[in-house]
Amino acid sequence: MFYGFGNRQRELLEKLLFKKIGLTIDDLAKELKISRNAVQQHTLALEKGGYIEKGELNPTGGRPSQVYILSDKGVDLFPKQYSWFSELLLGSLKSQLGTEGLEIRMHEIAKNLADSLKPKLAGMSLPEKIFEVSRIMQELGFETEVDESESLPAIVAHNCVYHHLAKEFEEVCQLDRSLLESLLDREIDHEECIIKGGEVCKFKINKP
């Protein structure tokens, strides 16, 4: 997760991870065994990038010292186990609800998400909605484009944002289809699927 960061910047971020209350410039210089000026350059770059932020002033006997802490963006650089946790949840749900029940739950989740997104589509024509939904999917992590080469338009995703989960639980694919159906108020044909060996995930938008 630390692509583009130098060794010193990574070490600095790790020091702040272990010290939640934050560290001053002098603290970091001592911890990293580099000059105060070097620390200032690194903190300036990391703060500009949004990876660290100023915390509470550290009261001392003299002038209070500025403390730096990790921002949420900085915390997100460190490894997470979202996929593992999601796999546990889906496994538990499937054991309770079965395949059909899990698909229904995916549909419910998609509908709730769609309800929160529908205001973005207010007043749009269907073609405009299709392009806007493609853009929304990009915000959710998909690499999408709109294919208008055939009689029925399609949204094509070149990646699956939960590839590992969908390989284990194909019911997850119901989430995408239900989300598109709810947003576009059209039946969706999941014509091609990456998990099932396709090059892309292709969602064809059927006529009313």
N, C-alpha and C positions, 0 to 999 in steps of 0.2 A: 504493500500500500504506500510505500515511501518513494515511488518513482519521482525523480527530479529533485530529491533532497540530498544534500551533502551529508557526510558522516557526522559532522559536528551538529548540523541542524537536527538530525535524527536523535543524536545523543541528548541534545537540549530538550527535545520533545519528550523523550523517555524520562528525563529527570523530572519534568513537570507532571508526567503521568504518575510517578511515584510520590510526588509531593503535591497533594490536592490543594493545600492552602496557598501554594505558589512559592516562587523564589524570586529574589531580587537580582539585579544585574551582578552585584558583588557575589551573591550566593552561587549564581551560575558560573561565574568566572572561576570561583574556587572549585566547584564540582567538576567542571570540564577541563580545568588546568590550562586555561587560555586567558588572554588579556581581556580587560574590561571593554576595550574598544571593539575587539572581535565579537564579544557577546552582544554588544549594542547593535552591530551590523546584522547579526543573525536574528535578534529579536525584532528589529525593524522589518526585515524581510518576511519573517513568519507572521508578524502582526498585520502587515500589508496583505498577505495572502489569506488572512482570516483564521490562521491555525492557532494563534495564541491571542490573548487579550489582557488588558490591564485588570488586576484584581484590587483588593483593598490595599490601602497604604499600610506599610509595615511600621508601626510606631517604634521608635528607638529613643535613646537618650537625647539625640539631637534632632536633626531634620528627618521626617518620615521618609522611608524608602519605597519606591514603587515596586509592587509585586506583580509578576506575570503568571498567568494560569493558562491551562489548555482551554480552548474554545470547544464547542460541540463539534465543529469541523475538525479540530485537532484530535479529539478523542476518536472520531470515526476513522482516523488513519490506522488505528490499531486493529488487529484481527478480531472478527466477530464470528459467532456461530449461529447466525440466524437460520441458515439452511438446516442445521442439525435440530434446532429447537422446533422449527416448522414441521420437520419430518416427524418428530415426536407427537406434536399436536394432531397432525393429519392421521397418523397411525392410530392414535387414541380415538379420534372421531370415526374413522372407518370401522374400527372394531365395535363401536357402539351403534353406528347407523347403517353400516353396510355400504356397498357401492352406490346404490340408488340414493340412499340418504345423504351420502357425502356429496353427490352431484347436486342434490337439492340445496344443500348448505352452501355450495359454491355459487349457485344461482342467486341465493338470498344475499350473499356478500356482494356479488356483482351489482345487484339491483340497488342496494344501499349506496354503493360507491357511485353508481350512475345518477342516483337522485341528487347527490351532492355536486355532480359535475354538470347536470343539465342546464343550469342557468347560463353557462358559457355558450350554449347553443341556441339560446332564445332568439327568435326572429330570423334564423338562418334557413336558407333553402337546403334541400337534401345534399346537393353537391358541396355546398359550403360546409355542411355538417360533417361530411365524410372527411374533408381535409382537416377540419378542426379536431375531429376524433383522432385522426392520425397524429396530429401534433400533440394531443393529450397523451397518447400512448408513448410518444417520445419522451415526455416529461416523466412517465412512469418507468423509463429505462429501455423501451423498445426502439430498435432501429427500423423505422417504418417508411413506406412510400405508398402512394395511391396509384394503382394500376387501372388505367382507363382504356386499355387496348382492346378489351372485349366488350360485348353488349352490356354486360353487368359489371359495374365497377367493383374493385376489390382493394382491401387494405392488406399490404404485404409486409410481414415482419421478418427481418433477416436474422433475428435472434429470439431466444426464449429466455425471459428474465428469471424464470424458475426452472431451468432445464433439468437440474438434478432432481428436484421434487416431482416434476411432471413425469420423469422416467419411472419413478417409484409409484406415483399416484396419478394415473391418466385422468382421473376425475378433475384435476386442477385445470385442465384445458377447458372445462365447462365455464370457468371464471371468465376467460377471454370472450368466448362466444356470447355468453349472457350479458356481459358488459356492453358489447357492441350492439346487441339486439335491443337493450334497454335505451341506449343513447340514441340510436338511429331509428328506433321503432320499425325495424325491418327484420325479417328472418335472415339469419346468417348461415351460410354454408362454409364450414371449416374444410375447404377443399384440399388443402395440403398442410401437413404437420411435420415440423422438424423432429419431434419425438418419435414419429412413426416412419422416419427415414426420408422425409422430404427435405428439399434444400431450403425452404422457407416455410413460414406459417402464412397461409393465404386464406383470407376471410372474404368470401364473395357476398356482396349485398344484394339480396333478392328483391324483385319488384313487389309492391304491396299486394 
